[in-house]
Amino acid sequence: IRRIDTTEAERMPGVRRVIRGADVPRNLNTLLSLLNFGKDDEPSLAVDKVRYKGEPIVAVIAASEREAHEALAKIRVDYEQLPAVFDVEEAIRPGAPSVNDAYPKNTFEYHGRYDHQKLRFGDVERAFAEADHVLEERYQMSPIEHAPTETNGSIAAPETNGRFVVYTCAQGLFFSLDTTAKILDVESNKLHFIGGTVGGGFGGKVDSLTEPLATLGSMLTGRPVRYVLGREEEMQFGSPRGAERIFIKDGVMRDGRLIARKVRSYFDSGAYTRLSSYAVIKCAAHIPGPYTVPNVHADIYCVYTNRVPATAMRGFGVTA
C-alpha cells in the first residue's frame, strides 16, 4: 500500500468516522494466541501490505448503510504490485515470495521450532515391501465456502459504566469476547456479548471477523454500530475451509488388510493462520481413518499463500 486517500470520503454526508489500522489499539491477532498457540499475524485493517484479495484496509462509519457505501466508493488506494504465490508446493520452494511476516518461510511453526506435524508408527518401508499391492495417488481438495444463510455480523452499542454490549452470531461467544478485548486492549469485563441462534456457521463463524471493528466504532463514536458482511464480503473475507493437497501411499494385502499408509499433505492456510494450524493437527490425528493401520508415516504442513485465510469446517468426513 503506497497511499490511502480518505479525504473525500470523510466529507461525505452522514459519515461519522473513517477508521484505519493506526486506530486499532492492537492491530495484529490470531484466535489461537488466546491459547498460547501461534503468533499474532493478521491485522484487523491492513497497513503496509494487502496479502489477499478482499483484505480490509479502512472502515467507514456512517448514519446509514447507503451513505457508508457511497463514502467507501470515494476512497482511493495506491498500490505497488508485489510477487504473489497461490500454490502450496510453490510457496515452500526456495526463493518463493514470503506471504506472512510472522512466518517468513511460509510454513506455520509448531512449538516455535517445527515447520510441520509428524506422525510415525511402526515401519512403513518394511510393510510396503511385504504388501501384496501398493497404491499411490495425489488428491486435491478445493476451498469450500460455508455459505451460511446469515452472514457474519454484529451490533455493538455503549452500555452503562463504560461497558459495551455486543450482539453477535459468533459460534464461539467467549472466543469472540476475548479476541475483541485483546484487539481493543480493554478488560474483558468491559464487554457484554450476547449470542443467539446462529443462522448457519459450520465452523465459519469462529474467527471474530466483525465484532472488534463494530465495538471499536462504537467506542470512537459513542453510538451503536452495526457491521454485517454482504454476501460478496462473506465470500472474500469470511474464511472458507482450506484447500488440501494430499499424497497417499497405501500397502494392502489380498485379504483386505491395510498394513501401511504414508502421507504427505499441504493445508492451504491462505495469507494468515486463523484456524489452519489447528486443522493440520486434526488432519494428522485422522490419517489412519477408521482403520487399524499398524504402520503409518505422515508429514502435514500448514502453508501460507496469497489466498483468503482458511478456517475450520464442520461436516461429515472432513478433518478440520
C-alpha positions in Angstrom: 0.0 0.0 0.0 1.7 3.2 -1.2 -1.1 5.7 -0.1 -4.6 5.8 1.2 -6.7 8.9 0.5 -9.9 9.1 2.6 -10.3 12.9 2.3 -13.3 13.0 0.1 -14.9 10.1 2.0 -14.6 11.9 5.3 -16.6 14.9 3.9 -19.5 12.7 2.6 -22.9 13.2 4.1 -23.7 11.0 7.1 -20.1 9.9 7.6 -19.2 9.8 11.3 -15.7 8.3 11.2 -13.2 6.6 8.9 -11.1 4.0 10.7 -7.6 3.0 9.6 -5.2 0.4 11.0 -3.5 3.0 13.2 -6.8 3.5 15.0 -6.9 -0.2 16.1 -5.1 -0.5 19.5 -3.6 -3.9 18.8 -3.7 -4.4 15.1 -2.4 -7.9 15.0 -4.3 -11.0 16.1 -4.8 -14.7 15.7 -7.6 -16.5 17.6 -5.2 -19.3 18.6 -2.9 -17.0 20.5 -5.6 -16.9 23.2 -4.5 -20.5 23.8 -0.8 -19.6 23.6 -0.6 -21.3 20.2 0.8 -19.3 17.3 1.9 -15.8 16.7 -0.4 -12.8 16.1 -0.2 -12.3 12.4 -3.4 -10.8 11.0 -4.2 -7.1 11.1 -7.8 -6.0 11.6 -7.1 -3.4 8.9 -4.1 -3.7 6.6 -1.4 -1.1 7.0 1.6 -1.9 4.8 0.5 -4.8 2.6 -2.6 -6.4 1.2 -1.9 -10.1 1.3 -5.1 -11.4 -0.3 -8.0 -10.0 -2.5 -10.7 -8.9 -0.1 -8.5 -8.0 2.9 -9.9 -5.0 4.8 -8.0 -1.7 4.7 -10.3 1.0 6.0 -13.7 1.0 7.7 -16.3 3.8 7.2 -18.9 4.5 9.9 -21.9 6.4 8.6 -25.5 7.1 9.6 -26.9 4.7 7.0 -25.6 1.7 5.0 -26.1 3.6 1.8 -24.1 6.6 3.0 -21.3 4.2 4.2 -21.1 2.5 0.7 -21.1 5.9 -1.1 -18.2 7.0 1.1 -16.3 3.8 0.5 -16.5 4.4 -3.2 -14.7 7.7 -2.7 -11.7 6.2 -1.0 -8.6 5.8 -3.2 -5.8 3.4 -2.5 -2.5 3.4 -4.4 -0.8 0.0 -4.6 2.5 -1.3 -5.6 2.1 -4.8 -7.1 4.3 -7.4 -5.4 5.1 -11.0 -6.2 2.4 -13.5 -5.1 2.1 -17.2 -4.6 -1.1 -19.3 -4.9 0.2 -22.9 -4.9 1.2 -24.7 -1.6 4.1 -26.5 -3.1 5.4 -23.4 -4.9 5.1 -21.5 -1.6 7.6 -23.7 0.2 10.2 -23.7 -2.5 13.4 -21.7 -2.0 13.0 -18.2 -3.3 9.2 -18.1 -3.1 7.6 -14.8 -2.2 7.2 -14.5 1.6 3.5 -14.1 2.4 3.2 -13.7 6.1 5.8 -11.7 8.1 5.3 -13.8 11.2 6.2 -16.9 9.2 8.7 -15.8 6.5 9.3 -19.4 5.3 5.5 -19.7 4.5 5.0 -22.6 7.0 3.5 -22.4 10.5 5.9 -23.0 13.3 4.8 -25.6 15.9 6.2 -25.1 19.4 8.4 -22.3 17.9 10.7 -24.7 16.0 9.0 -27.3 13.8 7.7 -26.5 10.4 5.1 -29.3 10.2 3.3 -32.1 12.1 4.8 -35.6 12.1 3.1 -38.9 12.7 5.3 -42.1 13.0 4.1 -45.5 13.9 5.7 -48.9 13.0 7.9 -49.4 10.0 6.2 -48.4 6.8 9.0 -49.2 4.4 9.2 -52.8 5.6 5.4 -53.1 5.4 5.4 -51.8 1.8 7.9 -54.4 0.9 5.6 -57.1 2.4 2.4 -55.8 0.9 0.6 -57.6 -1.9 -0.4 -54.3 -3.5 0.9 -50.7 -3.2 -1.4 -47.9 -4.3 -0.2 -44.3 -4.6 -2.2 -41.3 -5.6 -2.4 -37.5 -5.4 -5.6 -35.8 -4.2 -6.5 -32.1 -4.4 -9.4 -30.6 -2.5 -10.7 -27.1 -3.3 -11.6 -24.4 -0.7 -15.2 -24.7 0.4 -17.3 -21.6 1.4 -19.6 -22.4 4.3 -22.3 -20.2 2.7 -24.4 -19.5 5.8 -27.9 -18.1 5.3 -27.0 -15.5 7.9 -23.6 -13.9 7.0 -21.1 -12.9 9.7 -22.3 -9.8 11.6 -22.6 -8.0 14.9 -24.0 -4.9 16.6 -22.1 -3.0 19.3 -23.5 -0.3 21.5 -22.5 1.7 24.5 -23.8 0.4 27.8 -23.6 1.9 31.3 -20.4 2.3 33.4 -18.1 2.4 30.3 -19.2 -1.0 29.1 -20.3 -2.1 25.6 -22.9 -4.7 24.7 -22.3 -6.7 21.5 -24.9 -8.8 19.8 -23.3 -11.4 17.5 -23.9 -14.6 15.6 -20.5 -15.9 16.6 -20.2 -19.6 17.1 -17.7 -19.2 20.0 -19.0 -16.4 22.1 -16.2 -16.3 24.6 -13.6 -16.7 21.9 -15.1 -13.6 20.2 -15.3 -11.7 23.5 -11.7 -12.4 24.4 -10.5 -11.7 20.9 -12.3 -8.3 20.9 -10.9 -7.4 24.3 -7.4 -8.2 23.2 -7.5 -6.3 19.9 -9.1 -3.2 21.6 -6.8 -3.5 24.6 -9.6 -3.4 27.1 -10.5 -5.6 30.1 -12.9 -8.4 29.1 -15.3 -7.3 31.8 -15.9 -4.1 29.8 -17.7 -6.2 27.1 -21.1 -7.8 27.4 -21.5 -10.3 24.5 -24.9 -11.7 23.7 -25.3 -14.6 21.3 -28.4 -16.3 19.8 -29.5 -18.8 17.3 -26.8 -18.9 14.6 -28.2 -18.8 11.1 -25.6 -21.3 9.8 -22.0 -21.5 10.8 -20.4 -24.9 10.2 -17.0 -23.6 11.6 -17.1 -20.4 9.6 -18.2 -18.1 12.5 -15.4 -18.7 15.0 -12.9 -16.1 13.6 -14.4 -12.9 15.1 -14.5 -11.0 11.8 -16.9 -8.2 12.7 -17.0 -7.9 16.5 -13.7 -6.0 17.0 -14.4 -3.2 14.5 -18.0 -2.9 15.4 -17.0 -2.4 19.0 -14.2 0.0 18.1 -16.6 2.0 16.0 -19.0 2.3 18.9 -16.1 3.3 21.2 -15.0 6.0 18.8 -18.4 7.5 18.1 -20.3 6.8 21.3 -23.2 5.4 19.2 -24.5 1.9 18.2 -22.6 0.4 15.2 -23.8 -2.4 13.0 -21.3 -4.3 10.9 -22.7 -7.2 8.8 -20.9 -8.7 5.9 -22.6 -8.7 2.5 -22.6 -11.9 0.5 -19.6 -10.8 -1.6 -17.7 -9.8 1.5 -18.5 -13.1 3.2 -17.0 -14.9 0.1 -13.9 -12.7 0.0 -13.2 -12.0 3.7 -15.0 -14.8 5.5 -13.0 -17.9 6.0 -13.5 -21.0 3.7 -12.5 -24.5 4.6 -8.9 -24.6 3.4 -7.8 -26.5 0.3 -5.6 -29.5 0.9 -3.2 -31.4 -1.4 -2.6 -34.9 -0.2 -0.3 -37.6 -1.4 -1.2 -41.0 -0.1 0.6 -44.3 -0.5 -1.1 -47.4 0.9 0.1 -51.0 1.3 -2.7 -53.5 1.0 -2.9 -57.3 1.5 -5.1 -59.6 -0.7 -7.3 -60.4 2.3 -8.2 -56.7 2.5 -5.9 -55.6 5.4 -4.4 -52.1 5.1 -0.9 -52.7 6.6 0.9 -49.4 5.7 0.0 -45.8 5.0 2.4 -43.0 4.0 1.0 -39.4 3.7 2.4 -36.0 2.7 -0.2 -33.3 3.0 -0.2 -29.5 2.5 -3.0 -27.4 4.0 -3.5 -24.1 2.3 -3.8 -21.6 5.2 -4.2 -18.6 2.9 -2.5 -15.4 3.9 -3.0 -15.7 7.7 -3.3 -18.5 10.3 -6.8 -18.2 11.7 -7.6 -21.9 12.5 -5.5 -23.6 9.8 -2.7 -24.7 12.1 -5.2 -26.5 14.3 -6.8 -28.1 11.2 -3.4 -29.6 10.4 -3.2 -31.2 13.9 -6.7 -32.7 13.3 -5.6 -33.9 9.8 -2.6 -35.7 11.4 -4.8 -37.3 14.0 -7.2 -38.7 11.4 -4.6 -40.1 8.9 -5.4 -43.8 9.6 -9.1 -43.1 9.2 -11.4 -45.6 10.8 -9.0 -48.5 10.1 -6.3 -50.2 12.3 -3.1 -49.5 10.4 0.0 -50.9 12.1 2.5 -48.8 10.1 1.9 -45.1 9.5 4.2 -42.3 8.3 2.8 -38.8 7.8 4.1 -35.2 7.3 1.4 -32.5 7.4 2.2 -28.8 6.5 0.3 -25.6 7.2 1.3 -23.4 4.3 0.8 -19.7 3.6 -0.3 -18.4 0.2 -1.9 -15.2 -1.1 -5.4 -16.7 -0.8 -8.3 -15.9 1.6 -7.3 -17.2 5.1 -8.9 -20.6 5.9 -10.6 -21.9 9.0 -12.5 -24.8 10.4 -15.4 -26.6 8.8 -17.8 -29.0 10.4 -19.4 -31.8 8.4 -19.4 -35.5 7.6 -16.0 -36.8 6.6 -13.9 -33.6 7.0 -10.8 -33.3 9.1 -11.0 -29.6 10.1 
